[in-house]
Amino acid sequence: MSELRNYQSRAGQGGAQSATMIDEGLRSYMLKVYNLMALGLAITGIAAFVTAQMAIGSDGQLTAFGQAIYLSPLKWLVMLAPLGLVFFMSFRIHTMSVSAAQTTFWVYAGLMGLSLSSIFMVYTGASIVQTFFVTAASFGALSLYGYTTKRDLSGMGSFLIMGLFGVIIASLVNIFLASSALEFAISVIGVLLFAGLTAYDTQSIKETYYEADGSDVAGRKAIMGALRLYLDFINLFLFMLRFLGNRE
């Protein structure tokens, strides 16, 4: 009996130590995901601000550079390059080295900043900054919920993806209709969708952590997790800007 109690005690201690190691590893993994996402957002913000400064003159008129990236056929490359790169990352991430995947993410964040620089032509700088901080606070709360909740959010995934496709289709239709009512509805639904996706993606990224992953696998998972949360943040910000942004 004494040997049995000693074995059970050692087994209990081993299980507790294993759980502690997994918990510490998970915290380290999620911290890496958030750090990568934050650095990507910083690159996007800097690229957007610098591009806007170069594209918009002190008199509020477009410079030659601004006319090239906003009015010439080059605008399509500026708009579509980030989309092409995110698809490239999604399909090739498993065959890329960690350093190559991380560099691609930085390039993508910079191209996204170039594309988003046009918001400085539409909204005041103060309202853009204000909306960013509101988005950051909302995103933080939603992501924390996704990380800590015991509720299984996997059932939301298919519903949110279907809603996202619906918003994309409605946005394309509204290009021709130019309906302010439909625009308002799209904005409301968009905020709700990406609020839900933030919590869902956080829980999903958390569940992809596996203690026995090698450094390369864990590194690629962290980069893709950062990309998912980055996209959630950017889209949540853009939809909230439609409500909170003051137009120039």
N, C-alpha and C positions, 0 to 999 in steps of 0.2 A: 504493500500500500504506500509505503514511504517513497519507493521508486516511482510509482504511478503519479503521486502528487508532485514529485520533483519534475517529471516529464511534462505534466500539464502546466506547471509553472513556467518551464522553459518555453513550451509551445506558445503560451499566452504572451510571454515577453517577446518572443520572436515575431508573433503576429502584430503586436503593438509597434515594434521597431520597423517592420515592413510597412505598416500603414503610415508611420511617421515619415519614412523615406519617400513613399509615394506622394504624400501631401507636400513635402518640401520640394520634390521634383516638379509637381504640378504647379506650385506657386512660381517656381523659377521659369517654367515653360510659359505660363500665362504672362508673366512679367516681360519676357522676351517678346511675345506677341504684341503687347501693348506698346513697348518701346519702339518696335519696328513701325507700328502703325503711326505713333506720334511723330517719329522722324519723317515718315512719308508725308504726313500732313504739313509738317514744317517746310519740307521741300516744295510742296504744292503752293503753300501760302507765299513763300519767298518768290517763287517763279511767277506766280500770278501778279504780285505787286510790282516786281521789276518789269515784267512785260507791259503792264498797264502804264507805268511811268514812261516807258520808251514809246508806247503807242499813242498816248494822249498828251498833247502839248499843254503848256501852261494856259493857253487861251481856250482850252476845252475842245480844240479841234484835233482830228486825227493827223498824226505825222505820216511821213511816207511809209514808215515801218508799220504803223497802225492800218493804213489803207491796204497794205500788202496782206496782212494776216486776217483782217476782218472783212475786206470788201473784194479782194481778188479771188480767183479760183484757189489760191493757196489756203483759203479758209477751210475748205473741205478736208485738206490734209491735216490742218490743226485740229479740226473737230473729230476726225475719224481715226487718227493715229493712236490715241489712247485706247480706243475700243479694240483696234487690231492687236495692240500689245497685250491687253488683258486676256484676250482669247489665246494668244501665243503662250503666255505664261500658264494658263489653265491647262492647255494640252501638252506642254513640254516640261512642266515643272518636275515630273518624276525622272526625267532623263538629264536634267541640268545639275551642275554642281551647286552647292550652297552659295558660293561666292557669285556665280553667274546669275542665279535666281535673285539674289539680293540686289545685284547691280541692275538687273532688269526692272525690279520693283522701283528702285530710285529713279531710273529713266522714265518709267511710267508715271511716277508722281510728278516729275518735272514737266512732262508733256501735258498732264492733266492741269497743272498750274497755268501753262501756256493757253490751254483751251478755256479755262475758267476766268482768265483775265478780263474777258468782256463784261463781267458783272460790274466792274468799276465804271463802265460807261453807262450802266443802267441805274445803279444804286449808289447812294452816298457812302463814303468811306466809314463814317460813324455808324451807320445802320448795319454795314457788313460786319464790323467788329462786334457790335452788340449782338447780332444774330449768331456769330461764331461762339460767343461765350454762352449764350442760351442753349445752343446746340450741344456744346461741350458738357454742360451741366446735365442736360437731358440724356445724352448718350451715356455719361458716366453712371447715372442712376439706373438706366435700362440694362446696361451691361453688367452692373453689379447684381441686379435681380437675376439675370440669366446665369450668372456664376454661382449664386448662393441658393437659388430656389431648389426645392426637392421635387417640384412638379416637373413631369416629363413634357417638354415643349415640342417634341418631335412631331406630334400631330398637327402642329401649326404650319410646318414646313410647306407641305403641298398647297395648303390654302393661301399662304403668303406668296408663293411663287406664281400661282394662278392669278392672284390679285395684281402682282407686278406686271405680268403680261397684259392684263386688262388695262392698267394705267398707261403702258407703252402704246397700246393700240389706240386708246382714247386720246392720247397726246398727239399721235399722228393724224387722227381724224380732225382734231381741233385746229390743226395747222390750216385746214381748208375752211372750217366753219367759223373760226375766230370767235367762239362763244365765251363771253366772260363768265357765265354761269357754269359752263362745263369746265372752264379753267379753274374756277374756285373749287369745284367738286374734286377735280384731279389733285389739286394741292392738298386738300383735306385728307383724301384717301392715301396720297403719297406719304404724308407725315405719319399716318397710322401704320401703314405698311412697313416703313423703315424703322419705326419704333419697335414693332413686333420682330422684325428681322434682326435688330440689334441684340435683343434678348435671346432669340432662337440661335443665332450664329455663335454667340458667346458660349451658350451651353454646348452646342455642337463641337466647337473648337476644344472646349474643356474635355469632352468625351473622346476626342481623338488622341489625347495624351496616353502614351503607353511607356511604362518605366523602362522596358527592355529595348526601346528604340535606339539604334545607333545615332551618333552625332549628326550624320548627314540626313537621315530620315527625319529626325526631330527638327533639324534646321529648316528643311523644306516645308514641313508641316507648319512651323511657326511663321514662315514667310507667307504661305497661303492663308493662314488664319489672320495675319495682319492685313492682307489684301482684302479679305472679306469684311473685316471691321472697318477698314479704310473706306470701302465703297459704301457701307452703311452710313458712316459719318458724313461723307460728301453729299450723298443724296438726301439725307435728313436735313443737312444744312441748306441745300438748294431749295427744297420744298418749304422750309421754314422762312427762308429769305423772301418768298412770295408774300408771306403774311407780315413779316416784321420789317422788311426793307423799305426805306424811303427812297423813292425814285428821284433821279437827278432832274 
